[in-house]
Amino acid sequence: MASEEFPTDLYGEYIEHSHLLSSEQAGWDKLRIVYELEPPGEMPEGVTENHALVICLGDFQGSFKLDGQWHSEQYSQGDILIMPAGIFPRVRIDREVPLLELFLSPDILVEVVGEVIAPKIKLQSHWRIKDPLIEQMALALKAELELESSEDSKLYADSMAVALGAHLLRRYATRNAIKEYHGGLPNYQLKLVIEYIQENLAESISLSCLARLIQISPHYFASLFKQSTGLSPYKYIMQCRLTKAKILLRQTNLPIVFIAQEVGFKNQSHFTRVFRQYYGITPKADQDLL
């Protein structure tokens, strides 16, 4: 995550932390993730442009100064804090603790609604909640980032950002009415999207790019695409990459490293790992079956 995305104190000074894992180099633009060991002590009141979701991965006591009064909570693994964009309070914690933090642009919530005129949406603060879906999504994003080599990680992060935005709107925002979409994509739109995917398997394909092809919101697109194909855009594209790879392995003598690049993988090791997970055999072993 770029330094300008991090919270600053009220004097504009950046609040530094030691990060064990960050999406800074992954090219994710709809959502940012940071895994860190938060040191004990106090963090001053500050400002952030993004909504922040903090998933606790350990036990600690946290205190917040709200309306001039200190408010304390006892946290355990799986507890979640939701802090909307804007000024966040002065915070104290009593011990070092691992935290998984998601930063989501307020624009994502507007994008999920998919209206031409941007609605007024207010995300509510929550200082300690349990939400297994948010926890599961955060851990899945962390696992994806730890792969360090997935060409489709940006598409995966974009898809998760849209899904997370929809969940926040349903559960924690003042605007609670989210459209439910049914019926799938019209055949001509599905054909257009599938042709684009097939022609660009060697490239990075974003959820926003696919949605723009048929001029609908990413949330609307992801919902209708899954109804039409039975797969999320991310899983469908991965299936297409692996299917094309298997054809190239069987019908050409191309080096495996070249095939990996042709179907959108940054390197051979990541291609081999994913191919083996999907087919139960390595690309080299599959090629040797000829």
C-alpha positions as CSV (number, residue, x, y, z in Angstrom):
1,M,0.0,0.0,0.0
2,A,1.3,3.4,-0.9
3,S,2.3,5.5,2.1
4,E,-0.4,8.2,1.3
5,E,-3.1,5.5,1.9
6,F,-2.1,5.0,5.5
7,P,-3.8,7.0,8.3
8,T,-2.1,10.2,9.3
9,D,-2.3,12.1,12.6
10,L,-4.1,15.5,12.7
11,Y,-0.9,17.3,11.8
12,G,-0.5,15.4,8.6
13,E,2.3,13.1,9.8
14,Y,2.1,9.5,8.7
15,I,1.7,6.9,11.4
16,E,4.4,4.3,10.9
17,H,4.0,0.6,11.5
18,S,6.0,-2.5,10.9
19,H,4.3,-4.6,8.2
20,L,4.7,-8.3,7.8
21,L,2.7,-8.4,4.6
22,S,1.3,-5.6,2.4
23,S,-0.5,-5.4,-1.0
24,E,1.6,-2.3,-1.9
25,Q,3.5,-4.1,-4.7
26,A,0.5,-6.2,-5.9
27,G,-1.2,-3.5,-7.9
28,W,-4.5,-3.8,-6.0
29,D,-6.4,-0.5,-6.4
30,K,-9.9,-1.2,-5.1
31,L,-8.8,-2.7,-1.8
32,R,-5.6,-2.7,0.3
33,I,-4.5,-5.2,2.9
34,V,-1.9,-5.0,5.6
35,Y,-0.8,-7.8,8.0
36,E,1.2,-6.4,10.9
37,L,2.3,-6.8,14.5
38,E,0.8,-3.8,16.2
39,P,3.1,-2.8,19.1
40,P,1.7,-1.9,22.5
41,G,1.1,1.7,23.2
42,E,-0.9,4.6,21.9
43,M,-1.8,5.8,18.4
44,P,-2.9,9.4,18.1
45,E,-6.2,10.6,16.6
46,G,-5.8,10.6,12.9
47,V,-7.5,10.8,9.4
48,T,-7.9,8.2,6.7
49,E,-9.6,8.5,3.3
50,N,-10.6,4.8,3.3
51,H,-12.9,2.7,5.3
52,A,-10.8,0.4,7.6
53,L,-11.7,-3.1,8.7
54,V,-9.4,-4.5,11.4
55,I,-9.5,-8.3,12.0
56,C,-7.9,-9.3,15.3
57,L,-5.7,-12.4,15.2
58,G,-4.8,-12.4,18.9
59,D,-6.1,-11.4,22.4
60,F,-5.6,-7.8,23.7
61,Q,-7.4,-4.9,25.4
62,G,-8.0,-1.9,23.2
63,S,-9.2,1.5,24.3
64,F,-10.6,4.4,22.3
65,K,-11.2,8.0,23.2
66,L,-14.8,8.7,22.0
67,D,-16.4,12.1,22.8
68,G,-13.8,12.9,25.3
69,Q,-14.2,9.6,27.2
70,W,-12.1,6.4,27.1
71,H,-14.0,3.3,26.0
72,S,-12.3,-0.1,26.5
73,E,-13.0,-3.5,24.8
74,Q,-11.5,-6.9,25.4
75,Y,-10.6,-8.4,22.0
76,S,-10.0,-12.0,21.0
77,Q,-9.1,-13.8,17.8
78,G,-11.8,-13.2,15.1
79,D,-13.1,-9.9,16.6
80,I,-13.5,-7.2,14.0
81,L,-13.5,-3.4,14.1
82,I,-15.2,-1.3,11.4
83,M,-13.9,2.3,11.2
84,P,-15.4,4.5,8.4
85,A,-13.3,6.9,6.4
86,G,-12.7,10.2,8.2
87,I,-11.3,11.0,11.6
88,F,-10.5,7.9,13.7
89,P,-10.1,8.2,17.5
90,R,-7.1,8.0,19.7
91,V,-6.3,4.3,20.4
92,R,-4.4,2.4,23.0
93,I,-3.6,-1.3,23.1
94,D,-2.0,-3.2,26.0
95,R,0.2,-5.7,24.2
96,E,1.7,-6.6,20.9
97,V,-0.9,-8.3,18.7
98,P,-1.2,-9.5,15.1
99,L,-3.8,-7.6,13.1
100,L,-5.1,-8.0,9.6
101,E,-6.3,-4.7,8.2
102,L,-8.4,-4.0,5.1
103,F,-8.7,-0.6,3.6
104,L,-11.6,-0.1,1.2
105,S,-12.4,3.1,-0.8
106,P,-15.8,4.7,-0.1
107,D,-16.2,4.7,-3.9
108,I,-16.6,0.9,-3.9
109,L,-19.8,1.2,-1.9
110,V,-21.2,3.7,-4.4
111,E,-20.0,1.4,-7.3
112,V,-21.9,-1.6,-5.8
113,V,-25.1,0.3,-5.8
114,G,-24.6,0.9,-9.5
115,E,-26.7,4.1,-9.8
116,V,-25.9,7.0,-12.1
117,I,-26.4,9.6,-9.4
118,A,-24.2,8.7,-6.5
119,P,-26.3,8.0,-3.4
120,K,-25.4,9.2,0.1
121,I,-24.0,6.2,1.9
122,K,-22.8,6.2,5.5
123,L,-20.9,3.3,7.0
124,Q,-21.5,2.9,10.7
125,S,-18.6,2.5,13.2
126,H,-18.5,-0.9,15.1
127,W,-15.8,-1.4,17.8
128,R,-16.2,-5.1,18.3
129,I,-18.2,-7.5,16.3
130,K,-18.1,-11.0,15.0
131,D,-18.6,-11.5,11.3
132,P,-17.4,-14.8,9.9
133,L,-17.8,-13.7,6.3
134,I,-15.5,-10.7,6.7
135,E,-13.0,-12.8,8.6
136,Q,-13.1,-15.5,5.9
137,M,-12.7,-12.9,3.1
138,A,-9.8,-11.2,4.8
139,L,-7.9,-14.5,5.4
140,A,-8.5,-15.5,1.8
141,L,-7.1,-12.2,0.6
142,K,-4.0,-12.7,2.8
143,A,-3.5,-16.2,1.4
144,E,-3.8,-14.9,-2.1
145,L,-1.2,-12.1,-1.4
146,E,1.2,-14.7,0.1
147,L,1.4,-16.5,-3.2
148,E,3.4,-13.5,-4.4
149,S,3.1,-14.5,-8.1
150,S,-0.5,-14.7,-9.1
151,E,-1.2,-12.7,-12.3
152,D,-4.9,-12.9,-11.4
153,S,-4.5,-11.5,-7.9
154,K,-5.7,-8.1,-9.0
155,L,-8.9,-9.6,-10.5
156,Y,-9.3,-11.7,-7.3
157,A,-8.8,-8.6,-5.1
158,D,-11.2,-6.5,-7.2
159,S,-13.9,-9.3,-7.0
160,M,-13.5,-9.5,-3.3
161,A,-13.7,-5.8,-2.9
162,V,-17.0,-5.7,-4.7
163,A,-18.3,-8.6,-2.6
164,L,-17.1,-7.0,0.6
165,G,-18.7,-3.7,-0.4
166,A,-22.0,-5.4,-1.0
167,H,-21.8,-7.1,2.4
168,L,-21.0,-3.9,4.2
169,L,-23.9,-2.1,2.5
170,R,-26.3,-4.8,3.6
171,R,-25.1,-5.1,7.2
172,Y,-23.4,-1.9,8.3
173,A,-24.5,1.1,6.2
174,T,-27.4,3.5,6.4
175,R,-28.4,2.7,2.8
176,N,-29.5,-0.9,3.2
177,A,-31.3,-1.6,0.0
178,I,-29.0,-3.6,-2.4
179,K,-30.4,-4.9,-5.6
180,E,-30.6,-8.6,-6.1
181,Y,-30.0,-9.6,-9.7
182,H,-31.6,-12.6,-11.4
183,G,-31.6,-14.3,-14.8
184,G,-27.9,-14.1,-15.8
185,L,-26.4,-12.1,-18.7
186,P,-28.2,-11.9,-22.1
187,N,-26.5,-14.3,-24.5
188,Y,-25.0,-11.5,-26.6
189,Q,-23.4,-9.9,-23.6
190,L,-22.1,-13.2,-22.3
191,K,-20.6,-14.0,-25.7
192,L,-18.9,-10.6,-25.8
193,V,-17.3,-11.1,-22.4
194,I,-16.2,-14.7,-23.0
195,E,-14.6,-13.7,-26.4
196,Y,-12.7,-11.0,-24.6
197,I,-11.5,-13.4,-21.9
198,Q,-10.4,-16.0,-24.5
199,E,-8.5,-13.3,-26.5
200,N,-6.7,-11.9,-23.5
201,L,-5.7,-14.9,-21.4
202,A,-2.0,-13.8,-21.5
203,E,-2.9,-10.4,-20.0
204,S,-4.2,-9.2,-16.6
205,I,-8.0,-9.1,-16.7
206,S,-9.8,-6.9,-14.2
207,L,-13.4,-7.2,-13.0
208,S,-14.0,-3.5,-13.8
209,C,-12.7,-4.0,-17.4
210,L,-15.2,-6.9,-17.9
211,A,-18.1,-4.9,-16.5
212,R,-17.2,-1.9,-18.7
213,L,-17.5,-4.1,-21.8
214,I,-21.3,-4.3,-21.2
215,Q,-21.6,-1.0,-19.3
216,I,-22.9,-2.3,-16.0
217,S,-21.5,-2.1,-12.5
218,P,-18.9,-4.7,-11.3
219,H,-21.2,-5.9,-8.6
220,Y,-24.1,-6.4,-11.1
221,F,-21.7,-8.0,-13.6
222,A,-20.2,-10.5,-11.1
223,S,-23.7,-11.6,-9.9
224,L,-25.1,-12.1,-13.4
225,F,-21.9,-13.7,-14.8
226,K,-22.0,-16.3,-12.0
227,Q,-25.6,-17.0,-12.7
228,S,-24.8,-17.5,-16.4
229,T,-21.7,-19.7,-16.0
230,G,-21.9,-21.2,-12.5
231,L,-18.5,-19.7,-11.7
232,S,-17.2,-16.4,-10.4
233,P,-15.3,-14.3,-13.0
234,Y,-12.1,-15.1,-11.2
235,K,-12.7,-18.9,-11.2
236,Y,-13.9,-18.9,-14.8
237,I,-10.8,-17.0,-16.1
238,M,-8.5,-19.4,-14.1
239,Q,-10.4,-22.4,-15.7
240,C,-9.9,-20.9,-19.2
241,R,-6.2,-20.3,-18.5
242,L,-5.7,-23.9,-17.4
243,T,-7.7,-25.4,-20.2
244,K,-5.7,-23.5,-22.8
245,A,-2.5,-24.5,-21.0
246,K,-3.5,-28.2,-21.2
247,I,-4.2,-27.9,-25.0
248,L,-0.8,-26.2,-25.5
249,L,1.0,-28.9,-23.5
250,R,-0.7,-31.7,-25.5
251,Q,-0.6,-30.2,-29.0
252,T,2.7,-28.2,-29.1
253,N,6.4,-28.7,-28.1
254,L,6.6,-25.2,-26.5
255,P,8.6,-24.9,-23.3
256,I,6.5,-24.9,-20.2
257,V,7.8,-21.5,-19.2
258,F,6.5,-20.1,-22.5
259,I,3.1,-21.8,-22.1
260,A,2.8,-20.3,-18.6
261,Q,3.3,-16.8,-20.0
262,E,0.9,-17.5,-22.8
263,V,-1.9,-18.2,-20.4
264,G,-1.2,-15.4,-18.0
265,F,1.1,-16.7,-15.3
266,K,4.1,-14.6,-14.3
267,N,6.3,-17.6,-13.7
268,Q,6.6,-21.3,-14.2
269,S,6.6,-22.2,-10.5
270,H,3.2,-20.6,-9.9
271,F,1.8,-22.1,-13.1
272,T,3.0,-25.6,-12.0
273,R,1.4,-25.2,-8.5
274,V,-2.0,-24.1,-9.8
275,F,-2.0,-26.7,-12.6
276,R,-1.2,-29.5,-10.2
277,Q,-4.0,-28.3,-7.8
278,Y,-6.5,-28.3,-10.6
279,Y,-5.5,-31.4,-12.6
280,G,-3.6,-33.5,-10.0
281,I,-0.6,-33.7,-12.2
282,T,2.3,-31.3,-13.0
283,P,2.5,-29.6,-16.4
284,K,5.8,-31.6,-17.2
285,A,4.2,-34.9,-16.3
286,D,1.2,-34.0,-18.4
287,Q,3.4,-33.1,-21.4
288,D,5.3,-36.4,-21.0
289,L,2.1,-38.4,-21.4
290,L,2.3,-37.7,-25.2
